[in-house]
Amino acid sequence: MTGTIPESEAIRIAEEAIRGHVKRQAGAPIDVTRADGRYTVTFVNTVPPGTLGADYDAQVKIDETTGDVVEVKVGA
């Protein structure tokens, strides 16, 4: 594969990478950034004010050229 995968493909790859491993909040936003040859797809966790917790359910880094998953981090 040559070139850069589209953002929508990065989201699809990230969703597949966490499927069955991470429970996401229904309707929660997805934030996508691109830097240093990688997409970072963040599945945002909305925490009520005054509540402790991670600000994301999962964060997946994907190589923008190959579409390979480079790293998966799960919020705790």
C-alpha positions as CSV (number, residue, x, y, z in Angstrom):
1,M,0.0,0.0,0.0
2,T,1.3,3.4,-0.9
3,G,0.2,6.8,0.2
4,T,-1.8,7.7,3.3
5,I,-4.9,5.8,4.4
6,P,-7.9,8.1,4.9
7,E,-9.0,9.1,8.4
8,S,-12.2,7.0,8.1
9,E,-10.1,3.9,7.5
10,A,-7.9,4.7,10.5
11,I,-11.1,4.8,12.6
12,R,-12.3,1.5,11.2
13,I,-8.9,-0.1,12.0
14,A,-8.9,1.3,15.5
15,E,-12.5,0.1,16.2
16,E,-11.5,-3.4,15.0
17,A,-8.4,-3.4,17.2
18,I,-10.4,-2.8,20.4
19,R,-13.5,-4.8,19.5
20,G,-14.2,-7.4,22.2
21,H,-11.5,-5.9,24.5
22,V,-12.8,-2.4,25.4
23,K,-16.4,-1.4,26.3
24,R,-17.0,2.1,24.8
25,Q,-19.6,4.6,25.9
26,A,-22.5,4.8,23.6
27,G,-22.4,7.9,21.5
28,A,-19.0,9.0,22.9
29,P,-16.9,11.1,20.5
30,I,-13.9,9.9,18.6
31,D,-10.9,12.2,18.3
32,V,-8.4,11.6,15.5
33,T,-5.0,13.4,15.2
34,R,-2.2,12.8,12.8
35,A,1.5,13.4,13.5
36,D,4.9,11.8,12.8
37,G,3.5,9.4,10.2
38,R,0.8,8.0,12.6
39,Y,-2.9,8.5,13.3
40,T,-3.9,8.5,16.9
41,V,-7.5,7.5,17.3
42,T,-8.9,8.3,20.7
43,F,-12.2,6.9,21.9
44,V,-13.2,9.6,24.3
45,N,-14.6,8.8,27.8
46,T,-16.8,11.5,29.2
47,V,-16.4,11.6,32.9
48,P,-18.9,13.5,35.1
49,P,-17.4,16.6,36.8
50,G,-15.8,15.7,40.2
51,T,-15.4,12.1,39.1
52,L,-12.0,10.4,38.8
53,G,-11.2,8.3,35.7
54,A,-9.5,8.2,32.4
55,D,-10.5,10.7,29.8
56,Y,-10.4,7.9,27.1
57,D,-11.7,4.4,26.8
58,A,-8.9,3.5,24.4
59,Q,-6.3,5.1,22.3
60,V,-5.0,3.4,19.1
61,K,-1.9,4.5,17.1
62,I,-1.9,3.5,13.5
63,D,0.8,3.8,10.8
64,E,-0.7,6.2,8.3
65,T,0.9,4.4,5.3
66,T,0.5,0.7,6.1
67,G,-2.6,0.9,8.3
68,D,-0.8,-1.3,10.9
69,V,-1.7,-0.9,14.5
70,V,1.4,0.3,16.3
71,E,0.1,0.7,19.9
72,V,-3.1,0.3,21.8
73,K,-3.6,1.9,25.2
74,V,-6.7,1.3,27.4
75,G,-7.9,3.9,29.9
76,A,-8.0,2.8,33.5
